[in-house]
Amino acid sequence: MATIIGADAAKLAGLQIDLLQKARQDQVTLDHLEWFIKLSKSQRDMLSGADLSKLKSVVPNIDWKATYKELGIAAPCALITREDDFWYMPVTEEVTCDLIIKTLRRLGITCDLYIENLDADVRENDRHPKSGVYTVKMRRRIEADEEFKNLSADQLKERGHSGITLLEQLLLFLGYYVTTKQYLDVENWTLCSGSRYSVDYVPYVHWDPSHRRLYVSWTHRGYRYDDLRSREAVLL
């Protein structure tokens, strides 16, 4: 083990003091340090010096192997990992909405659903793993894409928008939680415009920080407002 001496020791001591101060001010938590450990070198280079408060603005890559392990499913052999601004999410045949909800509940996440059997109720999807394993890429964002706020599912369809499905959104939520112990969609609602609960209704997903629970509900396909936003999901 290398010995830390001289200037390096002084730098480490300064870093520890800075960390304690920021922790007392609630600027950085142990969860943020866990994020830091999982960052790539290029992402770590974005953090200047010991400014640990910047960790809050860094969105980590998702550990899909760990996520699939929690699901009790073997992860795909070929996982795409790139150092860019996107998540690359693999979706295998065994993944279902109900399995993800059961896994979230086992991990201590309260899930408030408009109906318990989501797979049976949401029958129309732009993509589904029953047709075979696939990968979609989405922007690395805690909140759904701001570019698509105040746009209804009908308007998005007219634009040829490729929106996230309910299954994909739930899997993304699980993957982000497994990796970071944090939550997606804490300020806005993700419109799952790639799915239909019925002819006229579209599901959406939202984490409520006040009640500490995940909500899965639905809205009319023509309804739109600023807090309801789709995530673009591009099939690779």
N, C-alpha and C positions, 0 to 999 in steps of 0.2 A: 504494500500500500504506500502511495506517495505521501511524503511529509509536506505539510503546508508551512512555509516559513516566510519571514520577511514581509515584503510588500503584499504577497498573496494572502498571508494571514491577516494583515491589517484590512485588506479589501473584504475578506470574508467576515471579519468582525463588524465592519461598517454595514455590510449587507444584512447581517443578523439584526443589528440595531434598527435599520430601516424597515425590515420586515416586521419587527415587534411594534414599531410605531404605527405602521399601516394597518396591522391587525387590530390594534386598539381603536383605530379610527374607522374600522370596518371598511377599509379600502381594498383589502385582500384577505382571502380566507384559505383554509387548507385545501378546499376544493379547487381554488385557482392554482395552487401549487401542484396539485395532481395533474391539472391541465398542462402545466409547464413541462412536467416530466415527459408527457406524451407528444410534445411538439417536435417538429422536425428542426434541423439546424437553421434552415432558412427562416422559419417562423420565429425561432428564438432570436435570430439576428434582428428581427423587427423591434425587439424590446431593447431600448437603449439603456445601458448601464444597469443600475439597480432599481429602475422605475417599475416596481412590481405592480403598481396600480394599473399599468397597461395590460396586464393579463386579462382584465375583464373584457377587453375589446378583441381578444384573440379567440377565434372559433376553431377548436381542434378538429382533426380528422376523427372519424368514427371507427372504433375497433369492432369490425364486423365479425371477427372470429369469436370474440368474447360475447357479442350479442347473440350469435347463433348458438353458442354454448348454453346461454341462459334459456334459449328456446328448446334446448334438447335436440337440436338438429345439427348435422354436420355442415360446416360452412363450405361454400363452393371452393373448389381448388384454385381457380383463377380469380383472385380478387384484384380489382384495379385500385392502385394507390398512387396518386399523383400529387405533386406539390403545387397545387393551384388553388383557385377559389371555389372549387366544387367538391361536393360529396359524391361518391360513386357507390350507389347502393345495390347490392345483389339481392334478388328476390327469387327464392327457390319454390319448387312445387309444394313442399310441405308447409309453407307459411300460410297461416290463415289469420283473419282478424280475431277470431275467438281464442286462438292459441296465444296471440300477442297480449290480449286482455288478461288472460289467465296468468301469463308470465309477469305482467305489470303488477297485478294484485298480489302475486306471490312475493314480489320485491317490495311490497308495502305501499304501492300506489293505489289510491282510491279512484275508481273509474265509475263515472256516472253516465250511463248509456241510455239512449232513448228506447232501445230494445236490446235484450241480452244476446240474441243470435244475429249478429251483424252480417255474417256470411250469407245467411239465408235471406236476409232482408235487402241487402245491397247486391243486386243481381247484374246490374249493368255497369261495366268497367271498361275503360279504354284499353287497359292492360290487365292481365291476370296470369299468375304463374301456373295455372292449370294447363296453359298452352305451352309451358316449358320455362325453364329458368331464364331470367333476363337481368339486365343492369340498367338503371336510370341514373342520370346525373342531375344534381340540383345545386344551387348556389349555397355556400356555407353561410347560413343566416339563422339566427335564433328565431327571428320573426319571419313570417311569410313575406314574399316579394312585394315591396312597396310599389313597384311598377304596376301591379295589378290590383291595387286598392280601388274601391268604388266601382268595380266592374262585376256584373252579374255573370253567372255561369253561361247564360245565353249569349251575352256580349263576348265573353271569352271564346266561346265556340265559333262565333261569327268571324273572329280574328284568326282562327286556326291555332289557338293557344293549346299547348300540351300541358294540361294541369295534372297535379298529383292525384292519385286515387286514395281512397280511404285506407286500404291495406298498406299502401306505401307510406302514408303519413303516420300511421300507427307504428310501423316498423322503424321509421325515422325517429319518432319520439322515443321508442325503446332503445334504439342504438345510441342516441345522444345521452339518455339517462345512464345507461350501462357504462358509457365512456367517461362521463363527467359528473354524474350524480346531480346534474342540473336539468332544467326543463326547457322545452321549446314553447313558443307561442304564449308567453306570459303577459303580453300586452295586446295582442291581436288574435283573431281567429283565422285558422287556415281553412279556406274553402276547398274542399276536395272535388274540384270541378271535373276530374277524370272519372268520377263515379256518379251513379244515380240511385237514390233510395227508392224512387218511383219515377214515373214519367215526368212529374212536375217538381220533384224535390231533390236537393243535393245535400250530402252530409258535410259537416264541418267539425273541426277538432280544436279544442282550446284548453290550456292549463289555467286554472283559477288559483292564483297565489293566496288569495284571502281564505278560501275554503280548503286549499291544498288538495285539489282533486282534478282529474282529467275529465273533461266533458266531451261527449260525442253526441251531436244533435243534428238537426237538418234545417234547411231554409229553402224557400221557394227559388226555383231556378232563375227567376227574373229579379230577385231581390239583390240590392247592392248598397254598400256603405263603406266608409273609410276603414273601419276596423276589420272588415271581412276581406281577406286577400288570398289569392291562389298562390301556390308554389309551382313554378315551372319545372316539369320533370321530363327530361329528354331521353328517349330510348336510344341506347347505344347498340 
